Amino acid sequence: MQRPLFAAAAAATLALSACATAPGTGDSLTAAARDYVVLQMAIGEKEEGYIDAFYGDPKLKAEGQALAAKSDLPALAAQTATLQSRVGKLSAEEPRRAAFLAAQLTAAATRLRMLQGEKLPFVEEAQGLFGVRPDLKPLSDYDPVLAKIEALVPGPGTLADRVEAYQNRFTIPKEKLEPVFRNAIAACRTATVEHIALPSTERFDLGFVTGKSWSGYNYYLGDYKSRIEVNTDLPIRLSRAIDLGCHEGYPGHHVLNVLLEEKLVRGKGWVEFSVYPLFSPQSLLAEGSANYGIDLAFPGARKARYEAAVLAPLAGLQASEVAKYEQLADLSRDLSRSRNTIAQRFLDGQIDEAEAVRLTQRYGLVSEARARQGVAFIKQYRSYVINYNIGRDMVADDVERLADPKARWQRMEQLLSEPTLPSDLKR
């Protein structure tokens, strides 16, 4: 899947910070960061979709294209190792900035190994790309959760079929999708800007698409603008409006990228944040914070109340069972890490695709069509799946150390606007 690259109109005005050079070398962390952007853009030329967003200086993109044209994968791997060494020698300048660059380069080196055909075990791949070694539980550990859901949705047939049939009662009619999603995103934004100040020019476009392995996507375009896309291949249920509104928008991906552009790219001149390589530790924070942002913006029963009072009537749906519907969604979240185990077994060759689909139906409590879409995502993005659940839990553990809601929002903003790595999250 091709992700477009965009240069913001303000890119030409980026002012790079004046970092002191390393004694006796004439080198600086800013110079290394510039070379990092060129290198990442070059790798992006070798793998479609590797670059999720770029809104920096167009000259750096052109340099990356030129580097890719004259470099094969082993050459890019060698340059990655050289740049890692440089960053290590310059780390005393700005330790957190250097640590971020080092972690991102470790991910780049891992991805280049994979692009050259090296087969890494699932847990090693996840560690190399995202900076976390996933703890994988046997699927039988999730059976008690299935038993709780069984009691909530009793009846004949398989549990997955019953859950699917019940949730289908909350399907948003296609002609109602846009007004429901626009209302939901506006509510997510309102909850967010009460606590996080955003630039007055931030904005997004909303589109509905088909033929994707994902349910929603944020394309960050730079200049504080995003395009949020919602996949309509499968029926969309009521809860997805708030979920995607928070995840893709506020306080999720859109807010994360806006703050990075405002605070780091423009504020500090840290050019490395103008490029976002998808397979990197940035994604664990991005997906984790976006998923946790749902609970932060709509804590407790607030989400169910808003859906019952506003979104269900707007969609033409009955509101009387929304609370039970959300209770089911909360229980189902306890099954989310089963996806990691299924992905590991499938990608490591322990089960075939048919079995992966079957297990996804059983432990994801979804139809065969939704299970196939989920396995298609695993085939495309591989160990990336850990970012949604492990990342979410790590961000939640960090933020919820603080009891005061205002303090939680302040911590969230801090995580989103600094060079945060998985190792920075306090657990």
C-alpha positions as CSV (number, residue, x, y, z in Angstrom):
1,M,0.0,0.0,0.0
2,Q,1.5,3.3,-1.1
3,R,1.5,6.1,1.5
4,P,1.9,9.5,-0.1
5,L,4.7,11.8,0.8
6,F,4.0,15.5,1.3
7,A,6.1,18.6,1.8
8,A,4.5,21.2,4.0
9,A,4.3,24.8,2.7
10,A,6.3,25.8,5.8
11,A,9.1,23.4,5.2
12,A,11.3,26.0,3.6
13,T,11.2,28.0,6.8
14,L,12.4,25.2,9.1
15,A,15.2,26.6,11.2
16,L,17.6,23.9,12.3
17,S,18.9,24.3,15.8
18,A,22.5,25.2,16.3
19,C,24.0,22.3,18.1
20,A,27.6,22.3,19.2
21,T,29.9,20.1,17.2
22,A,31.6,17.2,18.9
23,P,35.0,18.2,20.1
24,G,37.7,17.5,17.5
25,T,35.3,15.9,14.9
26,G,33.4,18.8,13.2
27,D,30.3,16.6,13.5
28,S,27.0,17.4,15.3
29,L,23.8,15.6,16.2
30,T,21.9,17.9,13.9
31,A,24.1,16.9,11.0
32,A,23.6,13.2,11.9
33,A,19.8,13.8,12.1
34,R,19.8,15.3,8.6
35,D,21.6,12.2,7.3
36,Y,19.1,10.1,9.2
37,V,16.2,11.6,7.2
38,V,18.0,11.1,3.9
39,L,18.8,7.5,4.8
40,Q,15.2,6.8,5.9
41,M,13.9,8.3,2.6
42,A,16.3,6.0,0.7
43,I,15.0,2.9,2.5
44,G,11.5,4.1,1.7
45,E,12.4,4.0,-2.0
46,K,13.2,0.3,-1.5
47,E,10.0,-0.7,0.3
48,E,6.6,0.6,-0.6
49,G,4.8,1.9,2.5
50,Y,7.9,2.1,4.7
51,I,7.6,5.8,5.1
52,D,4.3,6.6,6.7
53,A,4.6,10.4,6.6
54,F,7.1,13.0,5.4
55,Y,6.6,16.7,5.5
56,G,10.1,18.0,5.6
57,D,12.5,19.7,3.2
58,P,11.9,18.4,-0.3
59,K,15.7,18.5,-0.9
60,L,16.1,15.7,1.7
61,K,13.6,13.6,-0.1
62,A,15.5,14.1,-3.4
63,E,18.7,13.2,-1.7
64,G,17.1,10.1,-0.4
65,Q,16.0,9.1,-3.8
66,A,19.5,9.7,-5.2
67,L,21.0,7.7,-2.4
68,A,18.6,4.8,-3.1
69,A,19.4,4.9,-6.8
70,K,23.1,4.3,-6.2
71,S,22.8,2.0,-3.2
72,D,21.6,-1.6,-2.9
73,L,20.2,-3.0,0.4
74,P,23.6,-4.2,1.8
75,A,25.0,-0.7,1.1
76,L,22.1,1.0,3.0
77,A,22.6,-1.5,5.8
78,A,26.3,-0.5,6.0
79,Q,25.4,3.2,6.0
80,T,22.9,2.6,8.8
81,A,25.6,0.9,10.9
82,T,27.9,3.9,10.3
83,L,25.3,6.4,11.3
84,Q,24.5,4.4,14.4
85,S,28.1,4.7,15.4
86,R,28.1,8.5,14.7
87,V,25.0,9.0,16.8
88,G,26.6,7.0,19.7
89,K,29.7,9.3,19.6
90,L,27.5,12.4,19.7
91,S,25.1,11.3,22.4
92,A,26.5,13.6,25.0
93,E,25.1,16.6,23.1
94,E,21.4,15.8,23.7
95,P,21.1,12.3,25.2
96,R,17.3,11.9,24.7
97,R,17.5,13.0,21.1
98,A,20.4,10.7,20.5
99,A,18.7,7.8,22.2
100,F,15.7,8.3,19.9
101,L,17.9,8.3,16.8
102,A,19.7,5.2,17.9
103,A,16.5,3.3,18.5
104,Q,15.1,4.3,15.2
105,L,18.3,3.2,13.4
106,T,18.2,-0.2,15.2
107,A,14.7,-0.6,13.7
108,A,16.0,0.5,10.3
109,A,18.8,-2.1,10.5
110,T,16.3,-4.8,11.4
111,R,14.0,-3.9,8.6
112,L,16.9,-4.0,6.1
113,R,17.8,-7.5,7.3
114,M,14.2,-8.5,6.6
115,L,14.2,-6.9,3.2
116,Q,17.3,-8.9,2.3
117,G,15.4,-12.1,3.1
118,E,16.4,-12.9,6.6
119,K,13.6,-14.6,8.5
120,L,13.4,-13.5,12.1
121,P,11.3,-15.2,14.8
122,F,8.3,-13.1,15.7
123,V,9.6,-12.0,19.1
124,E,13.0,-11.0,17.7
125,E,11.4,-9.1,14.8
126,A,9.1,-7.2,17.3
127,Q,12.1,-6.4,19.5
128,G,14.2,-5.1,16.7
129,L,11.5,-3.0,15.0
130,F,9.5,-1.7,17.9
131,G,11.8,-1.9,20.9
132,V,9.6,-4.4,22.9
133,R,9.9,-8.1,23.3
134,P,6.3,-9.3,23.5
135,D,5.2,-11.7,26.3
136,L,3.1,-14.2,24.4
137,K,0.5,-16.2,26.4
138,P,-1.0,-19.5,25.3
139,L,-4.4,-19.1,23.8
140,S,-5.9,-21.3,26.5
141,D,-5.2,-18.4,28.9
142,Y,-8.0,-16.4,27.2
143,D,-10.6,-19.1,27.7
144,P,-11.9,-17.6,31.0
145,V,-12.6,-14.4,29.2
146,L,-14.6,-16.3,26.6
147,A,-16.6,-17.9,29.5
148,K,-17.5,-14.4,30.8
149,I,-18.7,-13.3,27.4
150,E,-20.6,-16.6,27.0
151,A,-22.6,-15.6,30.0
152,L,-23.3,-12.1,28.6
153,V,-24.4,-13.4,25.2
154,P,-26.0,-16.8,25.7
155,G,-27.9,-18.9,23.1
156,P,-27.4,-21.5,20.4
157,G,-24.5,-21.6,17.8
158,T,-20.9,-20.6,18.3
159,L,-20.0,-17.8,20.6
160,A,-18.4,-15.9,17.7
161,D,-21.6,-16.2,15.7
162,R,-23.7,-15.0,18.6
163,V,-21.4,-12.0,19.3
164,E,-21.3,-11.1,15.6
165,A,-25.1,-11.2,15.4
166,Y,-25.5,-9.1,18.5
167,Q,-23.0,-6.5,17.4
168,N,-24.6,-6.3,14.0
169,R,-27.6,-4.8,15.6
170,F,-25.5,-1.7,16.1
171,T,-24.4,-1.4,12.4
172,I,-24.4,2.2,11.2
173,P,-26.3,2.6,7.9
174,K,-24.0,3.6,5.1
175,E,-25.9,6.8,4.5
176,K,-25.4,7.8,8.1
177,L,-21.7,7.1,8.3
178,E,-20.4,10.6,7.5
179,P,-22.7,12.5,9.9
180,V,-22.0,10.0,12.7
181,F,-18.3,10.0,12.2
182,R,-18.1,13.8,11.9
183,N,-20.0,14.2,15.2
184,A,-17.9,11.6,16.9
185,I,-14.6,13.1,15.8
186,A,-15.9,16.6,16.9
187,A,-16.7,15.1,20.4
188,C,-13.2,13.5,20.6
189,R,-11.7,16.9,19.7
190,T,-13.7,18.8,22.3
191,A,-12.6,16.3,25.0
192,T,-9.0,16.7,23.9
193,V,-8.7,20.5,23.5
194,E,-10.0,21.0,27.0
195,H,-6.6,19.7,28.1
196,I,-4.1,20.0,25.2
197,A,-3.6,23.3,23.4
198,L,-3.4,22.8,19.6
199,P,-2.4,25.2,16.8
200,S,-5.3,27.3,15.6
201,T,-4.7,26.0,12.0
202,E,-4.8,22.3,12.8
203,R,-7.4,20.4,10.7
204,F,-8.3,17.2,9.0
205,D,-10.2,15.8,6.0
206,L,-12.4,12.8,6.3
207,G,-12.8,10.1,3.6
208,F,-14.4,6.7,3.2
209,V,-12.5,4.0,1.2
210,T,-12.6,0.3,0.3
211,G,-10.1,-2.4,-0.4
212,K,-7.9,-2.1,2.7
213,S,-6.7,-4.5,5.3
214,W,-7.2,-1.9,8.1
215,S,-10.4,-0.3,9.4
216,G,-9.1,3.3,9.7
217,Y,-5.9,5.3,8.8
218,N,-4.5,8.7,9.4
219,Y,-2.3,10.2,6.7
220,Y,-0.4,13.1,8.3
221,L,0.3,15.7,5.6
222,G,2.3,18.2,7.5
223,D,1.4,21.9,8.2
224,Y,-0.9,20.5,11.0
225,K,-3.2,18.7,8.6
226,S,-4.3,15.1,8.4
227,R,-6.5,13.0,6.1
228,I,-8.5,10.4,8.1
229,E,-9.8,7.5,6.1
230,V,-12.4,4.9,7.2
231,N,-12.6,1.5,5.4
232,T,-16.1,0.5,4.6
233,D,-15.4,-3.0,3.3
234,L,-17.2,-4.5,6.3
235,P,-20.2,-3.1,8.2
236,I,-19.2,-0.4,10.7
237,R,-20.7,-0.6,14.2
238,L,-21.6,2.2,16.5
239,S,-18.5,2.0,18.8
240,R,-16.1,2.4,16.0
241,A,-17.1,6.0,15.5
242,I,-15.7,7.2,18.9
243,D,-12.9,4.6,18.7
244,L,-11.6,5.7,15.3
245,G,-12.3,9.4,16.1
246,C,-10.0,9.2,19.1
247,H,-7.5,6.8,17.6
248,E,-7.0,8.5,14.2
249,G,-7.8,12.0,15.4
250,Y,-8.0,13.3,18.9
251,P,-6.0,12.6,21.0
252,G,-4.5,10.0,18.7
253,H,-2.5,10.1,15.6
254,H,-3.4,13.6,14.4
255,V,-2.6,15.2,17.8
256,L,0.6,13.2,18.1
257,N,1.9,14.4,14.7
258,V,0.7,18.0,15.2
259,L,2.5,18.2,18.5
260,L,5.7,16.6,17.1
261,E,5.7,19.1,14.2
262,E,4.9,22.1,16.5
263,K,7.2,21.3,19.4
264,L,10.1,19.4,17.8
265,V,10.3,20.1,14.1
266,R,9.4,23.7,14.2
267,G,10.1,24.5,17.8
268,K,13.5,22.8,18.1
269,G,14.5,22.3,14.5
270,W,14.8,18.5,15.1
271,V,14.5,17.5,11.4
272,E,14.4,13.8,12.2
273,F,10.7,14.1,13.3
274,S,9.7,15.3,9.9
275,V,9.9,11.7,8.7
276,Y,7.9,8.8,10.2
277,P,9.2,5.3,9.3
278,L,6.3,2.9,10.0
279,F,8.4,0.0,11.2
280,S,10.0,1.7,14.2
281,P,9.6,2.4,17.9
282,Q,7.6,5.5,17.0
283,S,4.7,3.2,16.1
284,L,4.5,1.5,19.5
285,L,3.9,4.9,21.1
286,A,1.7,6.1,18.2
287,E,-0.7,3.1,18.3
288,G,-0.5,2.7,22.0
289,S,-1.3,6.3,22.8
290,A,-4.0,6.3,20.1
291,N,-5.8,3.3,21.6
292,Y,-5.4,4.5,25.2
293,G,-6.7,7.9,24.1
294,I,-10.1,6.5,23.7
295,D,-10.3,5.7,27.4
296,L,-8.6,9.0,28.3
297,A,-11.2,11.1,26.4
298,F,-14.2,8.9,27.3
299,P,-13.5,7.4,30.7
300,G,-15.8,5.1,32.5
301,A,-19.4,5.1,31.2
302,R,-19.0,8.4,29.4
303,K,-18.6,6.7,26.0
304,A,-21.7,4.6,26.3
305,R,-23.7,7.6,27.5
306,Y,-22.6,9.7,24.5
307,E,-23.4,6.9,22.1
308,A,-26.8,6.4,23.6
309,A,-27.7,10.1,23.8
310,V,-26.2,11.4,20.5
311,L,-24.7,8.8,18.1
312,A,-27.3,6.1,18.2
313,P,-30.2,8.5,17.5
314,L,-28.1,10.1,14.7
315,A,-27.5,6.7,13.2
316,G,-31.2,5.7,13.6
317,L,-30.3,2.9,16.1
318,Q,-32.0,1.9,19.3
319,A,-30.1,3.3,22.3
320,S,-31.6,1.1,25.0
321,E,-28.9,-1.6,24.9
322,V,-25.8,0.5,24.3
323,A,-24.5,0.0,27.8
324,K,-24.6,-3.8,27.4
325,Y,-23.0,-3.4,23.9
326,E,-20.1,-1.4,25.4
327,Q,-19.8,-3.9,28.3
328,L,-19.3,-6.6,25.7
329,A,-16.7,-4.4,24.0
330,D,-14.8,-3.9,27.3
331,L,-14.7,-7.7,27.9
332,S,-13.6,-8.3,24.3
333,R,-10.6,-6.0,24.8
334,D,-9.3,-8.6,27.3
335,L,-8.9,-10.9,24.3
336,S,-6.8,-8.4,22.3
337,R,-3.4,-10.0,23.1
338,S,-4.5,-13.3,21.7
339,R,-3.9,-11.7,18.4
340,N,-0.2,-11.5,19.1
341,T,-0.1,-15.3,19.8
342,I,-2.0,-16.1,16.7
343,A,0.3,-13.8,14.6
344,Q,3.4,-15.4,16.1
345,R,2.2,-18.9,15.4
346,F,1.2,-18.0,11.9
347,L,4.3,-16.0,10.9
348,D,6.7,-18.5,12.5
349,G,5.1,-21.2,10.4
350,Q,3.5,-23.2,13.3
351,I,0.0,-22.9,11.8
352,D,-1.3,-22.2,8.3
353,E,-3.6,-19.3,7.2
354,A,-6.8,-21.4,7.5
355,E,-6.0,-22.1,11.1
356,A,-5.0,-18.5,11.8
357,V,-8.5,-17.5,10.5
358,R,-10.2,-20.1,12.6
359,L,-8.4,-19.0,15.8
360,T,-9.0,-15.4,15.0
361,Q,-12.7,-16.2,14.8
362,R,-12.7,-18.0,18.1
363,Y,-10.6,-15.6,20.1
364,G,-11.4,-12.4,18.3
365,L,-15.1,-13.3,18.3
366,V,-15.6,-12.2,14.7
367,S,-17.1,-13.5,11.5
368,E,-15.0,-15.3,9.0
369,A,-14.9,-12.2,6.8
370,R,-13.6,-10.1,9.7
371,A,-11.1,-12.8,10.6
372,R,-9.8,-12.9,7.1
373,Q,-9.3,-9.2,7.1
374,G,-7.4,-9.5,10.4
375,V,-5.1,-12.2,9.0
376,A,-4.6,-10.1,5.9
377,F,-3.4,-7.3,8.2
378,I,-1.0,-9.7,9.9
379,K,0.4,-10.9,6.5
380,Q,1.0,-7.3,5.5
381,Y,2.2,-5.7,8.7
382,R,3.5,-8.8,10.6
383,S,4.6,-8.0,14.2
384,Y,3.2,-4.5,14.0
385,V,0.1,-6.0,15.7
386,I,1.8,-5.8,19.1
387,N,1.7,-2.0,19.0
388,Y,-2.1,-1.8,19.4
389,N,-2.4,-3.9,22.6
390,I,1.0,-4.0,24.2
391,G,1.6,-0.4,23.3
392,R,-1.9,0.6,24.7
393,D,-1.2,-1.2,27.9
394,M,2.2,0.4,28.4
395,V,0.9,3.9,27.8
396,A,-2.1,3.2,30.2
397,D,0.3,1.9,32.9
398,D,2.4,5.0,32.6
399,V,-0.4,7.6,32.5
400,E,-2.6,5.9,35.1
401,R,0.1,6.0,37.8
402,L,-1.3,9.5,38.2
403,A,-4.7,9.6,39.9
404,D,-5.8,13.2,38.9
405,P,-7.4,13.4,35.5
406,K,-5.7,16.7,34.7
407,A,-2.3,15.2,35.6
408,R,-3.1,12.3,33.3
409,W,-3.7,14.6,30.4
410,Q,-0.6,16.5,31.1
411,R,1.4,13.3,31.1
412,M,-0.2,12.2,27.8
413,E,0.7,15.5,26.2
414,Q,4.3,15.1,27.5
415,L,4.6,11.7,25.9
416,L,3.2,12.9,22.6
417,S,5.4,16.0,22.3
418,E,8.8,14.6,23.4
419,P,11.2,12.0,21.8
420,T,9.5,9.2,23.7
421,L,10.7,5.6,23.4
422,P,9.0,2.5,24.8
423,S,11.8,2.4,27.4
424,D,10.7,5.8,28.7
425,L,7.2,4.4,29.7
426,K,7.1,3.8,33.4
427,R,5.4,0.5,34.1
